[in-house]
Amino acid sequence: MKKQIFLFLVLWLALLALPFFLRPDAERVSGTKNADTLVVISAHNKTIRDEYQRGFSQYYRKLRGRDVVIDFRSPGGTSDIVRYIADRFEAEFRDYVERDPARGKWSDLAARSFSDPRATAGEGAKFRKLFLDSDVGIGIDVMAGGGIFDQARQAERGFAVPGGVEARHPEYFKHIPQKFGGSDVYDAEGRYYSIVLSTFGIVCNLDRLAENHLAPPQTWSDLGQGTFFGALAVGNPAKSGSVAKCFEIMIQQCMNDAPSPDAGWANGLNLIKRIFANSRLVSDSAGMIVHDVSIGNSACGIAIDGYGISEREYQKTLFDGKAHLVYLTPRGGTAVSGDPAQILRGAPHRKVAEDFLDYLLSTEGQKLHCYRVGTPGGPSVYPINRPPVRRDLYDKKYQKYAFDGDYDPYVSGEDFVYRPERTGRYYTLIRQTIKILMIDCHSDLISAWRAILAAGGPEKVPQAFAAFNALPYTYAEADEAANAISLRSGRSAAQVAATMRQWSDFARAHYRLAEKLAREGK
């Protein structure tokens, strides 16, 4: 009996120890005495986090002669991270104000104004200046990833501060443009720097397309055709900044092609409606879309190049160099967008954070993102497969080691110019409009579209299609609409919720009317 108990205890202790021995090297380093620390908040997956730890540790040891541990914080997707950072800064700044009566009295006005770049007068401006002059922090050094829009917004709110890479390494910026295709690649004040580039495209399962006698889509509008009904996987833009950016690009392309901005705006939103109506999966995770297409649940999906190309390369390792998944860039609708990193205000390990940004933009850090596993300077265990921001990494001497030597987003994005004045200020409005009209009402949307297709398509039932295309506001009313669903405009939470409910009711009523008219052949 004692022998059995002893054996059980040995096995139990071995089981407890197993996770420690199976941890990647990056996690074991955390036990190193006297190691420097860097706190990074990010939605990056574990593959990227582990390779960052390995790569930066080697770089830092050579540079500083010390070990470094990256303490990753991952509270969710980009929208969750942005909300978390905002909440933490408000709590920390409130504490900062209340610790000294000379700083003023905390109020709703102070809470609204301290991070609002529009607070330029009165009592609100006082709290805004107080925050910007402070070194209030939230115990986090760097935000990595999440897209240009969200990091630019962090910078405008004062949550991010200049990283100073240009002063330390001006030679980097011989190879990094400040703008490309109408979009910023890095902030002119250094409050964020794109580390890699992304294009948005379509992943296709060639087997599923063949089974359904479908040709691979060539444009975004192809995905809105009834032939793809029930065959698409799409993402939730309210949860993913990259997905939201992709839909913004679709709207911009429609505005470029339309006779007026108002018509283009409506055409873009209604194209997105049809895409959601064709979808069988709406995912909060951009990576899940590619997985769903890869295993054949969906024929096509909207994806970031990094996810699509990574899955394609993985399939090649499974199927003797062949893949049944392809990544396509839509004709005339491929915009290049950066995925940045930034130092947060009050970073507790500022010098380490600066070294981290320097590393990510160095030749060594760029190779980590785009080289194949096992190549000189490439990742140790997991491929990252992200296109580097530095243009020199697309030279032939580097491309022979790259995950895709023929892929260059600077080339694929040349035929599309992003015009921020058209949709940039409506980015949040686009996210919320899609969520309210197309995700919250998804079942009614699908039912209406199914009835229209069963009746012979939009041309056969024009009244039904007109009802399907109805929108609660026009492009000319977009400013008013954006303010109506924003707490920052001074509206109460109850008022914002009431507007959102009105839009949802509007959409459901029109989808049900469209279904009724389609069944009547109208």
C-alpha positions in Angstrom: 0.0 0.0 0.0 2.8 2.4 1.0 4.6 1.6 -2.3 1.4 2.5 -4.3 1.1 5.8 -2.4 4.8 6.6 -3.0 4.4 5.8 -6.7 1.3 8.0 -6.9 3.1 10.9 -5.2 6.1 10.6 -7.7 3.7 10.6 -10.7 1.8 13.5 -9.3 5.0 15.6 -8.7 6.2 14.7 -12.2 2.9 15.8 -13.7 3.2 19.1 -11.8 6.8 19.6 -13.1 6.0 18.7 -16.7 4.6 22.2 -17.7 7.9 23.8 -16.5 10.0 21.5 -18.6 7.7 21.9 -21.6 7.7 25.7 -21.4 9.5 27.5 -24.2 12.8 29.0 -23.4 11.2 32.5 -23.2 9.2 31.4 -20.2 12.1 29.7 -18.4 14.2 32.9 -18.7 11.6 34.5 -16.4 13.3 32.7 -13.5 16.7 34.3 -14.3 18.0 36.4 -11.4 18.7 40.1 -12.1 17.1 39.9 -15.6 15.7 43.2 -17.0 12.0 43.3 -17.6 9.8 44.6 -20.4 6.0 44.6 -20.1 4.2 44.3 -23.4 0.4 44.2 -24.0 -0.5 42.6 -27.3 -3.1 40.5 -29.1 -0.3 38.6 -30.9 -0.5 34.9 -30.7 1.8 32.7 -28.7 3.9 31.9 -31.8 4.9 35.6 -32.2 5.3 36.1 -28.4 7.7 33.2 -28.1 9.8 34.3 -31.1 9.9 37.9 -29.8 11.3 36.6 -26.5 14.0 34.5 -28.2 15.0 37.1 -30.7 15.0 40.1 -28.4 16.8 38.2 -25.7 19.7 37.5 -28.1 19.8 41.1 -29.3 19.6 42.6 -25.8 22.3 40.3 -24.4 24.7 41.5 -27.2 23.7 45.1 -26.7 23.5 45.3 -22.9 25.2 42.2 -21.7 22.1 41.2 -19.6 19.1 39.0 -19.9 15.7 40.4 -20.5 12.2 38.9 -19.8 9.2 40.0 -21.8 6.1 40.0 -19.6 3.3 39.6 -22.1 -0.2 40.7 -21.2 -3.0 39.5 -23.4 -6.5 40.5 -22.1 -8.1 39.8 -25.5 -8.4 41.2 -29.0 -7.4 44.7 -30.0 -10.7 46.3 -29.0 -10.4 44.7 -25.5 -6.8 45.9 -25.2 -7.8 49.5 -26.2 -10.6 49.5 -23.7 -8.4 48.1 -21.0 -5.7 50.7 -21.6 -8.2 53.6 -21.5 -9.8 52.3 -18.3 -6.4 51.9 -16.6 -5.2 55.4 -17.6 -8.4 56.9 -16.3 -8.1 55.2 -13.0 -4.4 56.1 -12.6 -4.9 59.7 -13.6 -7.8 60.1 -11.2 -5.6 58.8 -8.4 -2.9 61.2 -9.5 -5.3 64.2 -9.4 -6.9 63.2 -6.1 -3.5 62.8 -4.3 -2.9 66.6 -4.6 -5.7 69.1 -4.1 -3.8 71.7 -6.1 -4.4 69.6 -9.2 -8.1 70.1 -9.0 -11.2 68.1 -8.2 -12.0 65.0 -10.1 -15.3 65.1 -12.0 -17.1 63.8 -15.0 -15.6 66.7 -17.0 -12.1 65.7 -15.9 -12.8 62.0 -16.9 -14.0 63.1 -20.4 -11.4 65.7 -21.0 -8.0 64.4 -19.9 -7.7 62.1 -22.9 -9.7 64.2 -25.4 -7.5 66.1 -27.9 -10.6 68.3 -28.5 -10.4 69.6 -24.9 -8.7 72.9 -25.7 -10.6 75.4 -23.6 -11.9 75.9 -20.1 -11.7 73.5 -17.2 -11.4 70.5 -19.5 -8.2 72.0 -21.1 -6.7 72.2 -17.7 -7.0 68.5 -17.0 -5.9 67.7 -20.5 -2.7 69.7 -20.0 -2.1 68.2 -16.6 -2.3 64.7 -18.1 0.0 65.5 -21.0 2.6 67.1 -18.7 2.5 64.1 -16.3 4.3 60.8 -16.4 1.2 58.8 -15.3 1.5 55.2 -16.3 -0.3 51.9 -16.1 2.6 49.6 -15.5 2.9 48.6 -19.2 5.8 49.6 -21.5 4.7 48.7 -25.0 1.6 48.0 -27.0 2.5 45.7 -29.9 0.1 45.2 -32.8 -3.5 46.2 -33.3 -3.3 48.3 -36.5 -2.6 51.9 -37.4 -6.1 53.3 -36.5 -6.1 52.1 -32.8 -2.5 53.0 -32.2 -2.9 56.4 -33.8 -5.9 57.0 -31.6 -3.9 56.0 -28.5 -1.3 58.6 -29.6 -3.9 61.3 -30.0 -5.4 60.6 -26.6 -2.0 60.9 -25.0 -1.6 57.3 -24.0 1.4 56.8 -26.3 4.6 58.9 -26.3 7.4 59.4 -28.8 9.7 56.4 -29.1 12.7 58.3 -30.4 13.8 55.7 -32.9 14.6 58.3 -35.6 17.1 60.0 -33.4 18.8 56.8 -32.3 18.8 55.1 -35.7 18.2 57.6 -38.6 19.7 55.0 -40.9 16.6 52.8 -40.5 14.4 55.4 -42.1 16.3 55.4 -45.4 14.3 52.2 -46.0 11.0 53.0 -44.2 8.6 55.6 -45.9 6.6 57.8 -43.6 3.5 57.3 -45.8 2.5 54.7 -48.4 -0.7 54.5 -50.5 -2.2 57.4 -48.6 -1.7 55.9 -45.1 0.9 56.6 -42.4 3.5 53.9 -42.0 4.8 55.6 -38.8 3.8 58.6 -36.8 5.7 61.8 -37.6 6.2 62.4 -33.9 7.3 58.8 -33.3 4.4 57.7 -31.2 4.0 54.5 -33.2 6.0 52.7 -35.8 4.8 50.0 -38.2 6.8 46.9 -37.7 5.2 44.8 -40.5 2.8 45.6 -43.3 -0.5 43.9 -44.1 -2.7 43.7 -47.1 -6.2 42.4 -47.0 -7.4 39.7 -49.3 -9.3 36.5 -49.9 -8.4 33.0 -48.9 -9.9 30.3 -50.9 -10.2 26.5 -50.5 -9.7 25.3 -54.1 -11.4 21.9 -53.4 -14.5 23.6 -52.0 -14.7 26.0 -54.9 -14.4 23.1 -57.4 -17.1 21.1 -55.6 -19.5 24.1 -55.9 -18.4 24.9 -59.5 -17.2 28.3 -58.4 -14.3 30.3 -59.9 -11.9 32.0 -57.4 -13.2 35.5 -56.7 -11.1 38.3 -58.2 -12.7 41.4 -56.6 -14.4 42.3 -53.3 -17.7 42.6 -55.2 -17.5 39.0 -56.3 -18.0 38.0 -52.7 -21.3 39.7 -52.7 -22.7 37.5 -55.6 -25.4 35.1 -54.7 -23.3 32.2 -55.9 -21.3 32.5 -52.7 -24.4 32.1 -50.5 -23.5 30.1 -47.4 -19.9 29.7 -48.5 -18.1 32.6 -46.8 -16.3 33.2 -43.5 -16.0 36.8 -42.3 -14.8 38.6 -39.2 -16.4 40.9 -36.7 -15.0 44.4 -37.1 -16.2 45.4 -33.7 -13.7 42.9 -32.3 -10.9 43.0 -34.8 -9.2 46.2 -35.9 -7.7 44.5 -39.0 -11.1 43.2 -40.1 -12.6 46.7 -39.6 -9.8 48.2 -41.8 -10.6 45.7 -44.5 -14.2 46.7 -44.7 -13.2 50.4 -44.7 -11.1 49.6 -47.8 -14.1 48.1 -49.5 -16.1 51.2 -48.9 -13.3 53.4 -50.2 -13.1 51.3 -53.4 -16.8 51.7 -53.9 -16.5 55.4 -53.4 -13.7 55.6 -56.0 -16.0 53.8 -58.5 -19.2 55.6 -57.8 -20.5 58.9 -59.3 -20.7 60.5 -55.9 -19.3 59.9 -52.4 -22.9 59.4 -51.0 -23.6 56.7 -53.6 -20.2 55.1 -53.0 -20.8 55.0 -49.3 -24.2 53.3 -49.7 -22.8 50.9 -52.3 -20.0 49.9 -50.0 -22.2 49.3 -47.0 -24.6 47.3 -49.1 -21.8 45.2 -50.6 -20.7 44.4 -47.1 -24.4 43.5 -46.3 -24.4 41.0 -49.1 -21.0 39.5 -48.0 -22.4 39.0 -44.5 -25.6 37.6 -45.9 -23.4 35.0 -47.8 -21.5 34.1 -44.7 -21.9 30.9 -42.7 -19.3 32.0 -40.1 -18.9 35.4 -38.4 -15.8 35.1 -36.1 -14.3 37.4 -33.5 -10.9 36.1 -34.4 -9.3 37.0 -37.8 -7.2 33.8 -37.5 -10.2 31.6 -37.2 -11.5 32.6 -40.6 -8.4 31.1 -42.3 -8.8 28.0 -40.3 -12.4 27.6 -41.2 -11.5 27.9 -44.9 -8.5 25.6 -44.6 -10.5 22.7 -43.2 -13.2 23.2 -45.9 -16.1 24.5 -43.8 -16.2 27.6 -46.0 -15.1 28.1 -49.6 -13.7 31.6 -49.1 -12.9 34.1 -46.4 -11.6 37.6 -45.9 -8.2 37.5 -44.4 -5.0 39.3 -43.6 -2.1 38.3 -45.8 0.0 37.0 -42.9 -2.7 34.6 -41.8 -3.5 33.4 -45.3 0.1 32.9 -46.4 1.1 31.2 -43.2 -1.7 28.6 -43.6 -0.8 28.1 -47.2 2.8 27.4 -46.3 1.8 25.1 -43.4 -0.3 23.1 -45.8 2.7 22.7 -48.1 4.5 20.9 -45.3 1.6 18.5 -45.0 0.8 17.8 -48.7 4.2 17.4 -50.3 4.7 21.0 -51.3 1.1 21.5 -52.5 -1.7 23.5 -50.8 -5.4 23.5 -51.4 -5.6 27.0 -49.9 -4.6 30.1 -51.8 -4.4 33.8 -50.8 -5.6 36.3 -53.5 -5.3 40.1 -53.5 -8.6 41.6 -54.9 -8.1 43.6 -58.0 -8.0 47.4 -57.4 -8.9 46.9 -53.7 -5.7 45.9 -52.0 -4.5 48.6 -49.5 -1.3 48.4 -47.5 -1.7 49.0 -43.8 0.9 48.8 -41.0 0.9 46.8 -37.8 2.7 49.0 -35.3 4.3 49.1 -31.8 4.3 52.1 -29.5 5.7 53.0 -26.0 3.0 53.9 -23.5 3.1 57.0 -21.3 4.8 56.3 -17.9 6.5 53.2 -19.2 8.2 51.6 -16.1 11.1 50.2 -18.2 11.5 53.0 -20.7 15.1 52.3 -21.8 14.3 48.6 -22.4 11.2 49.6 -24.3 13.3 51.8 -26.5 15.7 49.0 -27.2 12.7 46.8 -28.1 11.5 49.2 -30.7 15.0 49.6 -32.1 15.2 45.8 -32.3 11.9 45.4 -34.1 12.9 47.9 -36.8 16.5 46.6 -37.1 17.6 44.2 -39.8 17.7 41.4 -37.2 14.1 42.1 -36.0 12.7 42.4 -39.5 14.3 39.1 -40.5 12.6 37.4 -37.5 9.2 38.4 -39.1 9.8 37.3 -42.7 12.4 34.6 -42.7 11.8 30.9 -42.8 12.5 28.8 -39.7 16.2 27.7 -39.6 17.5 30.3 -42.0 20.3 32.7 -40.9 18.6 35.2 -38.6 15.2 33.6 -39.0 12.8 32.4 -36.2 14.0 29.4 -34.1 10.8 27.3 -33.9 7.7 29.0 -35.3 7.4 31.0 -38.6 5.8 34.4 -38.2 5.3 35.0 -42.0 4.7 38.8 -41.8 5.9 41.2 -44.5 8.6 43.5 -43.1 8.1 47.3 -43.1 11.7 47.9 -44.3 11.9 48.0 -48.1 15.5 46.8 -48.2 14.3 43.4 -46.9 12.7 42.9 -50.3 16.1 42.9 -52.0 17.1 39.6 -53.7 19.8 38.9 -51.1 17.2 38.7 -48.4 14.3 37.3 -50.3 16.0 33.9 -50.9 15.4 33.3 -47.2 11.9 34.8 -47.0 8.7 32.9 -46.5 7.5 34.0 -49.9 10.2 35.5 -52.0 7.8 36.8 -54.7 5.5 38.6 -52.3 6.0 42.4 -51.9 3.1 44.4 -50.4 4.7 47.6 -51.6 4.0 46.3 -55.2 0.6 44.7 -54.6 -0.7 47.9 -52.9 0.5 50.3 -55.6 -2.9 50.4 -57.4 -4.9 51.6 -54.4 -4.6 54.9 -52.7 -6.2 55.3 -49.3 -8.0 58.7 -48.8 -8.3 59.3 -45.1 -10.5 62.4 -45.5 -13.3 60.2 -46.9 -13.7 57.5 -44.2 -10.9 57.9 -41.7 -13.0 59.8 -39.2 -15.8 57.3 -39.6 -13.7 54.2 -38.8 -15.6 53.6 -35.5 -18.9 54.4 -37.1 -18.2 51.8 -39.8 -17.4 49.2 -37.2 -20.6 49.9 -35.2 -22.8 50.2 -38.3 -21.7 46.7 -39.5 -22.2 45.2 -36.0 -25.7 46.7 -35.6 -27.1 46.2 -39.1 -25.3 43.0 -40.2 -24.2 41.0 -37.1 -26.9 41.8 -34.5 -29.5 41.2 -37.3 -27.6 38.4 -39.1 -30.5 35.8 -39.1 -32.9 38.4 -40.6 -30.3 39.5 -43.1 -29.7 36.0 -44.3 -33.5 35.2 -44.6 -34.0 38.3 -46.7 -31.1 37.6 -49.0 -32.1 33.9 -49.3 -35.6 35.0 -50.4 -34.2 37.5 -52.9 -32.0 34.8 -54.4 -34.8 32.2 -54.5 -36.9 34.8 -56.4 -34.3 35.0 -59.1 -32.0 37.6 -57.8 -32.0 41.4 -57.2 -33.0 42.2 -60.8 -36.2 40.1 -60.6 -37.4 41.7 -57.3 -36.3 45.3 -57.4 -38.6 46.4 -54.6 -37.3 43.7 -52.3 -33.7 44.6 -53.1 -34.4 48.3 -52.4 -35.8 47.4 -49.0 -32.7 45.2 -48.4 -30.4 48.1 -49.3 -32.1 50.7 -47.0 -29.7 52.4 -44.5 -30.6 54.4 -41.4 -28.4 57.4 -42.5 -26.6 58.7 -45.6 -23.0 59.7 -46.1 -24.0 63.3 -45.8 -25.4 62.5 -42.3 -22.4 60.5 -41.2 -21.0 63.1 -38.8 -24.4 63.3 -37.1 -24.6 59.5 -37.0 -21.1 59.2 -35.6 -21.9 61.6 -32.8 -25.2 59.9 -32.0 -23.4 56.7 -31.0 -20.4 58.3 -29.3 -20.1 58.9 -25.5 -17.3 61.3 -26.3 -19.8 63.6 -28.0 -21.4 64.3 -24.6 -24.4 61.9 -25.1 -25.4 59.6 -22.2 -25.1 55.9 -22.4 -28.9 55.6 -22.5 -29.0 58.0 -25.5 -26.4 56.0 -27.4 -28.1 52.7 -26.7 -31.4 54.2 -27.9 -29.9 55.2 -31.2 -28.3 51.8 -31.7 -31.6 50.2 -30.9 -33.3 52.4 -33.5 -30.9 51.4 -36.2 -31.3 47.7 -35.3 -35.1 48.0 -35.4 -34.8 49.8 -38.7 -32.6 47.1 -40.2 -34.8 44.2 -39.0 -38.0 45.9 -40.3 -36.4 46.4 -43.7 -35.0 42.9 -44.0 -38.4 41.4 -43.1 -40.1 43.7 -45.6 -37.5 42.6 -48.3 -38.2 39.0 -47.5 -42.0 39.6 -47.8 -41.6 41.5 -51.1 -39.3 38.8 -52.6 -41.8 36.1 -51.8 -44.4 38.1 -53.5 -42.2 38.5 -56.6 -41.8 42.2 -56.2 
